[in-house]
Amino acid sequence: MDEIATEAVAQGDDARLRAILSEVCELTGMGFAAVARVTEDRWIACQVLDGIEFGLNPGEELKVCETICDEIRDSGEGVVFDDASTDIKWSRHPVPVIYGFKSYCSFPVYLDDGSFFGTLCAIDPEPRKVNDEVIVQTFTGLARRVGSILSEGQRLGSAAVA
């Protein structure tokens, strides 16, 4: 792992983030959730909860151009769909086919200084009813909490260096 991936894993190594991923899976019924560091060039898993054997571990990467998170980084908007195969927009999108998922939730994670960090995302190979106002609002709040936790870790890391 290079320095950026090592830093992403260190940032994701937090019991509160693991609890949030568990909450995401419970809320959505999805089997995989992750906090990802997303830059213009990279998608790096910081922390994952994998109950579907997706096979991605902290520090591992996906090609950013083959992620919906890349689009979220550009737009700043969350993306939610119940079933890619029946959704007008997402049925034609290559990413659900590449990774074999049907349902998807992902929201941007911003640090306390307003900078974009990455995403809080969840996927499942089965259709799930996630395009729901309560789920969207809850997921949005969880993404904010992730940003606060990561910001706190950065402040503590900066204080330790000083």
C-alpha positions as CSV (number, residue, x, y, z in Angstrom):
1,M,0.0,0.0,0.0
2,D,1.2,3.5,-0.8
3,E,1.0,6.5,1.6
4,I,-2.5,7.6,0.5
5,A,-4.0,4.1,0.9
6,T,-2.3,3.6,4.3
7,E,-3.7,7.0,5.4
8,A,-7.2,6.0,4.2
9,V,-7.0,2.7,6.2
10,A,-5.8,4.6,9.3
11,Q,-8.7,7.1,8.9
12,G,-11.2,4.3,8.6
13,D,-10.0,2.4,11.6
14,D,-12.6,3.7,14.1
15,A,-15.2,1.7,16.0
16,R,-17.8,4.5,15.3
17,L,-17.3,4.1,11.6
18,R,-17.8,0.3,11.9
19,A,-21.0,0.9,13.9
20,I,-22.2,3.3,11.2
21,L,-21.6,0.7,8.5
22,S,-23.5,-1.8,10.5
23,E,-26.4,0.7,10.9
24,V,-26.4,1.3,7.1
25,C,-26.7,-2.4,6.4
26,E,-29.5,-2.8,9.0
27,L,-31.3,0.3,7.7
28,T,-31.1,-0.7,4.0
29,G,-31.1,-4.5,4.1
30,M,-28.0,-4.3,2.0
31,G,-25.1,-6.7,2.5
32,F,-22.1,-4.4,1.8
33,A,-21.3,-0.9,3.1
34,A,-18.1,1.2,2.9
35,V,-16.6,4.5,3.7
36,A,-14.4,5.4,0.7
37,R,-11.8,8.0,0.0
38,V,-12.6,9.3,-3.4
39,T,-10.3,11.7,-5.3
40,E,-10.2,12.6,-9.0
41,D,-7.8,9.7,-9.5
42,R,-8.6,7.1,-6.8
43,W,-11.3,5.2,-4.9
44,I,-9.9,3.6,-1.8
45,A,-11.8,1.7,0.8
46,C,-11.3,3.2,4.3
47,Q,-13.6,0.8,6.1
48,V,-15.9,-1.9,4.9
49,L,-18.6,-4.3,6.2
50,D,-19.0,-7.1,3.7
51,G,-21.8,-9.6,4.3
52,I,-22.1,-10.5,0.6
53,E,-18.5,-11.6,-0.1
54,F,-18.0,-8.6,-2.4
55,G,-14.3,-9.1,-1.6
56,L,-13.1,-5.6,-0.9
57,N,-11.0,-4.9,2.2
58,P,-9.8,-1.6,3.7
59,G,-6.9,-0.2,1.6
60,E,-8.0,-1.8,-1.6
61,E,-9.1,0.2,-4.6
62,L,-11.6,0.2,-7.4
63,K,-11.0,2.1,-10.6
64,V,-12.5,5.4,-9.8
65,C,-13.8,5.8,-13.4
66,E,-15.8,2.5,-12.8
67,T,-17.6,3.9,-9.8
68,I,-20.7,5.9,-9.2
69,C,-18.9,7.6,-6.3
70,D,-16.8,9.4,-9.0
71,E,-20.0,11.0,-10.2
72,I,-21.0,11.8,-6.7
73,R,-17.7,13.6,-6.2
74,D,-18.4,15.7,-9.3
75,S,-22.1,16.5,-8.4
76,G,-22.1,16.6,-4.6
77,E,-25.4,14.7,-4.7
78,G,-26.3,11.4,-3.3
79,V,-27.4,8.5,-5.6
80,V,-30.1,6.0,-4.6
81,F,-31.8,3.3,-6.5
82,D,-33.8,0.1,-5.6
83,D,-33.0,-2.0,-8.7
84,A,-30.6,-1.0,-11.4
85,S,-32.2,-3.5,-13.9
86,T,-35.6,-1.7,-13.8
87,D,-34.4,1.9,-13.2
88,I,-34.6,4.0,-16.4
89,K,-31.3,5.8,-15.7
90,W,-29.3,3.1,-14.1
91,S,-30.3,0.2,-16.3
92,R,-28.0,1.6,-19.0
93,H,-25.2,2.5,-16.7
94,P,-22.2,0.1,-16.8
95,V,-21.2,0.2,-13.1
96,P,-24.0,-2.0,-11.7
97,V,-23.2,-4.6,-14.3
98,I,-19.4,-4.5,-13.7
99,Y,-19.8,-5.1,-9.9
100,G,-23.0,-7.2,-10.0
101,F,-25.2,-5.1,-7.8
102,K,-28.9,-4.1,-8.2
103,S,-29.5,-1.8,-5.2
104,Y,-27.3,1.2,-4.3
105,C,-27.1,4.1,-1.9
106,S,-24.2,6.5,-1.7
107,F,-23.9,10.0,-0.3
108,P,-21.0,12.4,-0.3
109,V,-18.9,12.8,2.9
110,Y,-17.6,16.2,3.6
111,L,-15.1,17.1,6.3
112,D,-15.9,19.9,8.8
113,D,-13.9,22.4,6.7
114,G,-16.2,21.8,3.7
115,S,-13.8,19.8,1.7
116,F,-15.0,16.6,-0.1
117,F,-13.5,13.4,1.4
118,G,-15.4,10.6,-0.3
119,T,-18.6,8.6,0.1
120,L,-20.6,6.5,2.4
121,C,-22.0,3.8,0.2
122,A,-23.9,0.5,0.3
123,I,-24.7,-2.1,-2.4
124,D,-26.5,-5.4,-2.7
125,P,-26.9,-7.9,-5.5
126,E,-30.6,-8.1,-4.7
127,P,-33.2,-5.3,-5.2
128,R,-33.8,-3.4,-2.0
129,K,-36.4,-0.7,-1.2
130,V,-34.0,2.1,-0.5
131,N,-35.3,5.0,-2.5
132,D,-37.4,6.0,0.5
133,E,-37.4,9.4,2.2
134,V,-36.6,8.0,5.7
135,I,-33.7,6.0,4.3
136,V,-32.4,8.9,2.3
137,Q,-32.6,11.3,5.3
138,T,-31.0,8.8,7.7
139,F,-28.2,8.0,5.2
140,T,-27.6,11.7,4.7
141,G,-27.2,12.2,8.5
142,L,-24.9,9.2,8.7
143,A,-22.7,10.6,6.0
144,R,-22.5,13.9,8.0
145,R,-21.5,11.9,11.1
146,V,-18.8,10.1,9.1
147,G,-17.4,13.5,8.0
148,S,-17.3,14.7,11.6
149,I,-15.6,11.5,12.8
150,L,-13.0,11.8,10.0
151,S,-12.5,15.5,10.8
152,E,-12.0,14.8,14.4
153,G,-9.3,12.2,13.5
154,Q,-7.5,14.7,11.3
155,R,-7.5,17.3,14.1
156,L,-6.1,14.7,16.6
157,G,-3.5,13.6,14.0
158,S,-2.5,17.2,13.4
159,A,-2.2,17.8,17.2
160,A,0.0,14.7,17.6
161,V,2.4,16.0,14.9
162,A,2.6,19.5,16.4
